[in-house]
Amino acid sequence: MRHGPGLAASSVATVALWVVVFLGGFVLNEPAPYELAMLIVISGWLLSGPRFATALAPLLLMVTLFVTGGLIATLMSDDFSEAILYIAVTGFLALTTVFYASVVAADPARLDTVRKAYTASAIVVALTGIGGYFGLLPGEVFTLYGRAKGTFQDPNVFGPFLALPWAFLLHGLLTRPFREMLWPALALAVLSFAILLSFSRAAWGLAAFSGIGIYALVFITATDGRQRARLLAIGAVAALAVVAMIVVALSVESISGMLLQRAKLVQDYDTARLGRFARYALGFQMVVDHPLGLGPLQFRNFFPEDEHNTFLKAFTTYGWLGGVAYLALVFFTAKQLSGLIFQPRAWQGAAQCVFVVLLGHMLMSFIIDTDRWRHLYLLYGLAWGLIAAEYSLRARRRDASRKPAAPAV
């Protein structure tokens, strides 16, 4: 048991972690409070002399190569100062990934702190979006083009930000006793309604993907028929609740029009002459001829809009080096984390939620730019923290099995 200074330092570290995770939901302006708080916390963390788990070496290598590719690509930019600032921010966000991975690897119990802080932040953020949409809060602050955006600058970031705490709450509902379901169910309803009001196709798809994925994993890992019967009942109720929410939303005139418009799988701007899909094809053709990349923020000099494809952007903004590093990060993270979701560990639930939501973000990255989303770097950090924790646990078990048995007395 820790006493005195050790206990105090641990408490301060826990509070600091809670605060920075909570502040991740408030990005009305840049730099956001999150950046300042994280800068202070990371500085203190580095000064404390942290020990990096061996299992985090691949993460360190991949993010270093990714940022290095971006630094080289700045030489291609027509505004070097703007380009170097862009890559500096990317480097800072990459450092937050390493920070989250390290603190979780050192003590997986910190996942609970992250979960609580992220969920609290998401509920506040969701309520600002809902309040702004219905005029209970200043709409010009918390909405954009008739869509809820809460404390973010873009509804397309607001919605996906809510996905991980949404998954945590859903996982809790599926695994907790009925008597403990009231408050998580209410919180889940708030987040679900906020995601709906974001009118973000990406957020809707991510929520659907996460819900189905979490439900399937919990069902597969259930230990007996009684649990599966309970899950079937909850699934039926949840399906009815989703249908009811959509029916109610369609009955509200201010919601139904935007809902039907945004529900189209393909919008006009996707298929226009230089629309989203055309830019993908032309952009990858340009990548072949530019091994050092086009440079940060240069794609818009050739096309009317940005890439809206993170895999394409990895190559245009960070060059071939950064692009390959990003692909490696996506592939190895998914591969390593997938091995944890069926392991009966104390962190199995967290691993399942992080895996499904992160995989959803990876798929979503084909149609939207996610390389500057703060919560995505948190997701990668949690993923690698879990990977390192599993590696450490297996190493300890191997060492224990190799110890010679004590001689009989």
C-alpha positions as CSV (number, residue, x, y, z in Angstrom):
1,M,0.0,0.0,0.0
2,R,1.3,3.5,-0.9
3,H,1.5,6.2,1.8
4,G,2.5,9.8,2.0
5,P,4.2,11.3,-1.1
6,G,3.6,8.2,-3.2
7,L,-0.1,8.2,-2.6
8,A,-0.3,12.0,-3.2
9,A,1.5,11.7,-6.4
10,S,-0.7,8.9,-7.6
11,S,-3.8,11.0,-6.7
12,V,-2.5,14.0,-8.6
13,A,-1.7,11.9,-11.6
14,T,-5.2,10.4,-11.6
15,V,-6.9,13.8,-11.4
16,A,-4.6,15.2,-14.1
17,L,-5.5,12.3,-16.4
18,W,-9.2,12.8,-15.7
19,V,-9.0,16.5,-16.5
20,V,-7.2,16.2,-19.8
21,V,-9.5,13.4,-21.0
22,F,-12.6,15.5,-20.0
23,L,-11.3,18.6,-21.8
24,G,-10.9,16.7,-25.0
25,G,-14.6,17.4,-25.7
26,F,-14.2,21.2,-25.8
27,V,-12.8,22.4,-29.1
28,L,-14.8,25.5,-30.0
29,N,-11.5,27.4,-30.6
30,E,-7.9,26.5,-31.4
31,P,-5.7,26.1,-29.5
32,A,-8.3,24.5,-27.2
33,P,-8.0,24.1,-23.4
34,Y,-7.1,20.5,-24.1
35,E,-3.8,21.5,-25.7
36,L,-2.7,23.7,-22.8
37,A,-3.7,21.1,-20.2
38,M,-2.1,18.2,-22.1
39,L,1.1,20.3,-22.6
40,I,1.3,20.7,-18.8
41,V,0.5,17.1,-18.0
42,I,2.9,15.7,-20.6
43,S,5.7,18.0,-19.3
44,G,5.1,16.7,-15.8
45,W,5.0,13.1,-17.0
46,L,8.2,13.4,-18.9
47,L,10.0,15.1,-16.0
48,S,8.9,12.2,-13.8
49,G,11.1,9.9,-15.8
50,P,8.5,7.5,-17.2
51,R,9.4,4.0,-18.2
52,F,8.3,2.9,-21.7
53,A,7.1,-0.6,-22.1
54,T,9.0,-2.7,-24.7
55,A,5.7,-3.5,-26.4
56,L,5.2,0.2,-27.3
57,A,8.4,0.2,-29.5
58,P,6.4,-0.4,-32.7
59,L,4.0,2.5,-31.9
60,L,6.9,4.8,-31.3
61,L,8.5,3.8,-34.6
62,M,5.4,4.2,-36.6
63,V,4.4,7.6,-35.3
64,T,7.9,8.9,-35.6
65,L,8.1,7.9,-39.2
66,F,4.7,9.4,-39.8
67,V,5.7,12.8,-38.4
68,T,9.1,12.6,-40.1
69,G,7.4,12.1,-43.5
70,G,5.3,15.2,-42.7
71,L,8.4,17.2,-41.9
72,I,10.0,16.3,-45.2
73,A,6.8,17.1,-47.0
74,T,6.8,20.7,-45.7
75,L,9.6,21.4,-48.2
76,M,7.0,20.9,-50.9
77,S,4.6,23.5,-49.4
78,D,4.2,27.1,-50.8
79,D,3.9,28.4,-47.2
80,F,6.6,26.8,-45.1
81,S,5.5,28.5,-41.8
82,E,1.9,27.3,-42.2
83,A,3.1,23.8,-43.1
84,I,5.6,23.4,-40.3
85,L,2.9,24.5,-37.8
86,Y,0.5,21.9,-39.2
87,I,3.1,19.1,-38.7
88,A,4.0,20.4,-35.3
89,V,0.4,20.0,-34.2
90,T,0.4,16.5,-35.7
91,G,3.6,15.7,-33.7
92,F,2.0,16.9,-30.5
93,L,-1.1,14.8,-31.1
94,A,1.1,11.8,-31.8
95,L,2.8,12.5,-28.5
96,T,-0.5,12.3,-26.8
97,T,-1.0,8.8,-28.2
98,V,2.3,7.7,-26.7
99,F,1.3,9.3,-23.4
100,Y,-2.0,7.5,-23.2
101,A,-0.4,4.3,-24.2
102,S,2.3,4.6,-21.6
103,V,0.1,5.5,-18.7
104,V,-2.4,2.7,-19.5
105,A,0.4,0.1,-20.0
106,A,1.9,1.1,-16.7
107,D,-1.4,0.7,-14.9
108,P,-4.4,-0.7,-16.8
109,A,-6.7,0.4,-13.9
110,R,-6.4,3.9,-15.4
111,L,-8.7,2.8,-18.1
112,D,-11.5,3.3,-15.6
113,T,-10.4,6.9,-15.1
114,V,-10.4,7.5,-18.8
115,R,-13.8,5.9,-19.2
116,K,-15.4,8.0,-16.5
117,A,-13.8,11.3,-17.7
118,Y,-14.7,10.6,-21.3
119,T,-18.2,9.7,-20.5
120,A,-18.7,12.8,-18.3
121,S,-17.3,14.9,-21.1
122,A,-19.5,13.3,-23.7
123,I,-22.7,13.8,-21.7
124,V,-21.9,17.5,-21.3
125,V,-21.0,17.9,-25.0
126,A,-24.1,16.0,-26.1
127,L,-26.3,18.2,-23.9
128,T,-24.8,21.4,-25.4
129,G,-25.5,20.1,-28.9
130,I,-29.1,19.1,-28.1
131,G,-29.7,22.4,-26.2
132,G,-28.3,24.4,-29.1
133,Y,-30.4,22.6,-31.6
134,F,-33.7,23.3,-29.8
135,G,-32.7,26.8,-28.9
136,L,-32.2,26.2,-25.2
137,L,-28.6,27.4,-25.6
138,P,-27.2,29.8,-28.2
139,G,-27.7,28.0,-31.5
140,E,-25.0,30.0,-33.3
141,V,-22.5,28.5,-30.9
142,F,-23.6,24.9,-30.6
143,T,-25.0,24.3,-34.1
144,L,-23.8,24.6,-37.7
145,Y,-26.0,24.6,-40.8
146,G,-28.9,23.3,-38.8
147,R,-26.9,20.4,-37.3
148,A,-25.8,19.9,-33.7
149,K,-22.1,20.3,-33.2
150,G,-21.9,20.9,-29.4
151,T,-18.6,22.2,-28.3
152,F,-16.9,21.2,-31.5
153,Q,-16.3,23.2,-34.7
154,D,-17.8,20.5,-37.0
155,P,-20.8,18.2,-36.6
156,N,-18.8,15.5,-38.3
157,V,-16.3,15.5,-35.3
158,F,-19.0,16.0,-32.7
159,G,-20.9,12.8,-33.5
160,P,-17.9,10.4,-33.7
161,F,-16.4,11.9,-30.5
162,L,-19.4,10.4,-28.7
163,A,-18.9,6.9,-30.1
164,L,-16.5,5.5,-27.5
165,P,-18.4,6.5,-24.4
166,W,-21.6,5.4,-26.2
167,A,-19.9,2.0,-26.6
168,F,-18.8,1.9,-23.0
169,L,-22.4,2.6,-21.9
170,L,-23.8,0.0,-24.2
171,H,-21.3,-2.6,-23.0
172,G,-22.3,-1.8,-19.4
173,L,-26.0,-2.2,-20.2
174,L,-25.4,-5.6,-21.8
175,T,-23.3,-6.9,-18.9
176,R,-24.7,-5.3,-15.8
177,P,-27.6,-6.5,-13.7
178,F,-31.0,-5.0,-14.5
179,R,-31.1,-3.0,-11.3
180,E,-28.0,-1.0,-12.4
181,M,-29.3,-0.1,-15.9
182,L,-31.3,3.0,-15.3
183,W,-28.7,5.7,-15.3
184,P,-26.5,4.1,-18.1
185,A,-29.7,3.8,-20.2
186,L,-30.5,7.5,-19.7
187,A,-27.0,8.5,-20.6
188,L,-27.0,6.2,-23.6
189,A,-30.3,7.8,-24.8
190,V,-28.8,11.3,-24.5
191,L,-25.7,10.4,-26.5
192,S,-27.8,8.5,-29.1
193,F,-30.1,11.6,-29.6
194,A,-27.1,13.9,-29.9
195,I,-25.5,11.6,-32.6
196,L,-28.8,11.7,-34.5
197,L,-29.0,15.5,-34.3
198,S,-25.4,15.8,-35.7
199,F,-26.9,14.6,-39.0
200,S,-23.5,13.1,-39.8
201,R,-23.7,10.0,-42.0
202,A,-20.3,9.0,-40.7
203,A,-21.4,9.3,-37.0
204,W,-24.6,7.4,-37.8
205,G,-22.7,4.6,-39.5
206,L,-20.1,4.5,-36.7
207,A,-22.8,4.2,-34.1
208,A,-24.5,1.4,-36.0
209,F,-21.2,-0.4,-36.6
210,S,-20.2,0.0,-32.9
211,G,-23.6,-1.2,-31.6
212,I,-23.7,-4.3,-33.7
213,G,-20.0,-5.0,-33.0
214,I,-20.3,-4.6,-29.2
215,Y,-23.4,-6.7,-29.1
216,A,-21.9,-9.5,-31.2
217,L,-18.7,-9.6,-29.1
218,V,-20.6,-9.6,-25.8
219,F,-22.9,-12.3,-27.1
220,I,-20.0,-14.5,-28.4
221,T,-18.1,-14.2,-25.1
222,A,-21.2,-14.9,-22.9
223,T,-20.4,-17.9,-20.7
224,D,-23.9,-19.5,-20.5
225,G,-27.3,-19.8,-22.2
226,R,-28.9,-17.7,-19.5
227,Q,-26.7,-14.7,-20.4
228,R,-27.4,-15.1,-24.1
229,A,-31.2,-15.3,-23.4
230,R,-30.9,-12.0,-21.5
231,L,-28.9,-10.5,-24.3
232,L,-31.5,-11.5,-26.9
233,A,-34.2,-9.8,-24.7
234,I,-32.1,-6.6,-24.4
235,G,-31.4,-6.7,-28.2
236,A,-35.1,-6.8,-29.0
237,V,-35.8,-3.9,-26.6
238,A,-32.9,-1.9,-28.0
239,A,-34.1,-2.4,-31.6
240,L,-37.6,-1.2,-30.7
241,A,-36.0,1.8,-28.9
242,V,-34.1,2.8,-32.0
243,V,-37.1,2.4,-34.2
244,A,-39.1,4.5,-31.8
245,M,-36.5,7.2,-31.7
246,I,-36.4,7.4,-35.5
247,V,-40.3,7.5,-35.7
248,V,-40.4,10.3,-33.2
249,A,-37.6,12.2,-35.0
250,L,-39.5,11.9,-38.3
251,S,-42.6,13.3,-36.6
252,V,-40.8,16.5,-35.7
253,E,-40.8,18.8,-38.7
254,S,-37.6,20.6,-37.9
255,I,-35.8,17.2,-37.7
256,S,-37.4,15.1,-40.4
257,G,-36.4,17.3,-43.4
258,M,-32.7,17.3,-42.5
259,L,-32.9,13.6,-41.5
260,L,-34.3,12.5,-44.9
261,Q,-31.8,14.7,-46.7
262,R,-28.8,13.5,-44.9
263,A,-29.9,9.8,-44.9
264,K,-29.0,9.6,-48.6
265,L,-26.1,7.2,-48.9
266,V,-24.5,9.3,-51.7
267,Q,-24.9,13.1,-51.9
268,D,-24.6,15.3,-55.0
269,Y,-21.2,16.6,-53.8
270,D,-19.9,13.0,-53.7
271,T,-20.4,12.4,-57.4
272,A,-19.8,15.8,-58.9
273,R,-17.1,16.3,-61.5
274,L,-14.5,17.1,-58.9
275,G,-16.5,15.7,-56.0
276,R,-15.3,13.4,-53.3
277,F,-15.0,10.3,-55.3
278,A,-13.3,12.0,-58.3
279,R,-10.8,13.6,-55.9
280,Y,-9.9,10.2,-54.5
281,A,-9.0,8.8,-58.0
282,L,-7.1,11.9,-59.1
283,G,-5.4,12.3,-55.7
284,F,-3.9,8.9,-55.7
285,Q,-2.7,9.4,-59.3
286,M,-0.9,12.5,-58.0
287,V,0.6,10.6,-55.1
288,V,2.4,8.2,-57.5
289,D,4.3,11.2,-59.0
290,H,5.1,12.9,-55.7
291,P,7.1,10.6,-53.3
292,L,7.7,13.4,-50.9
293,G,4.0,14.4,-50.9
294,L,2.3,17.6,-51.9
295,G,2.9,19.2,-48.6
296,P,0.5,20.1,-45.8
297,L,-2.6,21.9,-46.9
298,Q,-1.5,21.8,-50.6
299,F,-4.2,19.5,-51.9
300,R,-6.7,22.4,-51.9
301,N,-4.5,24.2,-54.4
302,F,-5.3,21.5,-57.0
303,F,-8.9,20.7,-56.0
304,P,-11.9,22.7,-54.6
305,E,-11.8,20.9,-51.3
306,D,-9.5,18.8,-49.1
307,E,-9.0,15.1,-49.5
308,H,-11.8,13.8,-47.2
309,N,-9.9,10.5,-47.2
310,T,-7.3,10.0,-44.4
311,F,-5.4,7.3,-46.3
312,L,-5.1,9.6,-49.3
313,K,-4.1,12.5,-47.0
314,A,-1.5,10.4,-45.3
315,F,0.4,10.3,-48.7
316,T,-0.4,13.8,-49.9
317,T,0.5,15.5,-46.6
318,Y,3.1,13.2,-45.2
319,G,4.6,11.7,-48.4
320,W,5.3,8.0,-49.2
321,L,7.1,7.6,-45.9
322,G,4.3,9.0,-43.8
323,G,1.7,7.2,-45.9
324,V,3.3,3.8,-45.4
325,A,3.8,4.5,-41.7
326,Y,0.1,5.4,-41.4
327,L,-1.0,2.2,-43.2
328,A,1.3,0.2,-40.9
329,L,-0.2,1.9,-37.8
330,V,-3.7,1.0,-38.9
331,F,-2.9,-2.6,-39.8
332,F,-0.7,-3.5,-36.8
333,T,-3.0,-1.8,-34.3
334,A,-6.0,-3.7,-35.6
335,K,-4.1,-7.0,-35.8
336,Q,-2.6,-6.7,-32.3
337,L,-5.8,-5.5,-30.6
338,S,-8.0,-8.1,-32.2
339,G,-6.1,-10.7,-30.3
340,L,-7.2,-9.2,-27.0
341,I,-11.0,-9.0,-27.4
342,F,-11.6,-12.7,-26.6
343,Q,-9.1,-12.9,-23.7
344,P,-10.8,-13.2,-20.3
345,R,-9.0,-10.3,-18.7
346,A,-10.0,-7.5,-16.3
347,W,-9.8,-5.1,-19.3
348,Q,-11.7,-7.3,-21.8
349,G,-14.7,-5.0,-21.9
350,A,-12.5,-2.0,-22.5
351,A,-10.6,-3.9,-25.2
352,Q,-13.8,-4.8,-27.0
353,C,-15.1,-1.2,-27.0
354,V,-11.8,0.3,-28.1
355,F,-11.4,-2.3,-30.8
356,V,-14.9,-1.9,-32.3
357,V,-14.9,1.9,-32.2
358,L,-11.3,2.3,-33.5
359,L,-12.0,-0.2,-36.3
360,G,-15.1,1.9,-37.2
361,H,-12.9,5.0,-37.3
362,M,-10.4,3.2,-39.5
363,L,-13.2,2.4,-42.0
364,M,-14.7,5.9,-41.7
365,S,-11.2,7.3,-42.6
366,F,-11.9,6.2,-46.2
367,I,-14.5,9.0,-46.6
368,I,-13.4,11.7,-44.1
369,D,-10.3,13.4,-42.8
370,T,-9.6,12.1,-39.3
371,D,-5.8,12.9,-38.9
372,R,-6.4,15.8,-36.6
373,W,-9.1,14.4,-34.4
374,R,-7.9,14.5,-30.8
375,H,-10.1,11.6,-29.7
376,L,-8.7,9.3,-32.4
377,Y,-5.2,9.7,-31.0
378,L,-6.7,8.8,-27.6
379,L,-8.2,5.7,-29.2
380,Y,-4.8,4.6,-30.6
381,G,-3.2,5.3,-27.3
382,L,-5.7,3.2,-25.4
383,A,-5.3,0.4,-28.0
384,W,-1.5,0.3,-27.6
385,G,-1.8,0.6,-23.8
386,L,-4.0,-2.5,-23.8
387,I,-1.6,-4.3,-26.2
388,A,1.4,-3.5,-23.9
389,A,-0.6,-4.5,-20.8
390,E,-1.3,-7.9,-22.3
391,Y,2.3,-8.3,-23.4
392,S,3.4,-7.5,-19.8
393,L,0.9,-9.9,-18.3
394,R,2.1,-12.8,-20.6
395,A,5.7,-12.0,-19.9
396,R,5.1,-12.2,-16.1
397,R,3.3,-15.5,-16.5
398,R,6.1,-16.9,-18.6
399,D,8.7,-15.9,-15.9
400,A,6.6,-17.4,-13.2
401,S,6.3,-20.7,-15.0
402,R,10.1,-20.9,-15.5
403,K,10.8,-20.5,-11.8
404,P,11.9,-23.8,-10.2
405,A,9.6,-25.2,-7.7
406,A,10.6,-24.8,-4.1
407,P,12.2,-28.0,-2.7
408,A,10.0,-30.1,-0.4
409,V,10.7,-29.9,3.2
